[in-house]
């Protein structure tokens, strides 16, 4: 994925992680990420974060519904998605993750 983007991970003492993700124009989950995960049908992870720049389109594989995430958007993406960079601008996001020892299934 180096040519099309990257993810930097920070691990806090309490187990919380934060990630800075960068995706270049032309990046797609199908082409650039799926092979790195063992080629699942869709992304098995939940993502929560904030978009700094660019537009990422997220598609729920089971329904085909697409949602655009752009600058200034907070988001929560459930498992079962793929996605791609829309347009010619680099996508920059900050992603948050709960500590491994805490449940992420809490009411919002």
MOTA-V220064 format. One record per backbone hydrogen bond with DSSP energy under -0.5 kcal/mol. CO is the residue of the C=O (numbers start at 1). NH is the residue of the N-H. E is the energy in kcal/mol with one decimal. If there is no record, write none. Layout:
# MOTA-V220064
co = <CO:CO>
nh = <NH:NH>
e = <E:E>
This chain:
# MOTA-V220064
co = <1:1:4:6:8:10:10:12:16:17:18:19:19:20:21:22:23:24:27:28:28:29:29:33:33:34:34:35:43:43:47:48:49:50:50:51:53:55:56:56:57:58:59:59:60:65:67:69:70:73:75:76:77:80:80:81:82:83:84:86:91:92:92:93:94:95:96:97:99:104>
nh = <4:5:24:22:20:12:18:15:12:97:10:21:95:8:93:6:91:27:85:32:33:33:34:36:37:37:39:38:80:81:77:96:75:52:94:72:92:86:58:69:84:67:61:82:64:60:58:56:73:51:49:78:47:61:62:43:59:29:57:55:23:52:53:21:50:19:48:17:102:106>
e = <-0.7:-1.5:-3.6:-2.7:-2.4:-0.5:-2.4:-1.8:-3.4:-1.8:-3.2:-0.6:-3.1:-2.4:-2.5:-2.2:-3.0:-2.3:-2.5:-2.6:-0.6:-1.6:-3.1:-1.1:-0.9:-1.2:-2.5:-0.9:-3.3:-0.9:-3.4:-3.6:-2.5:-0.5:-2.6:-2.7:-2.1:-2.7:-0.6:-2.9:-2.1:-2.6:-0.6:-2.1:-3.1:-2.6:-3.0:-2.5:-2.2:-2.7:-2.4:-0.5:-2.4:-2.2:-0.5:-3.4:-2.6:-3.3:-3.0:-0.5:-2.5:-3.0:-1.7:-2.5:-2.6:-2.6:-0.8:-1.3:-1.8:-1.2>
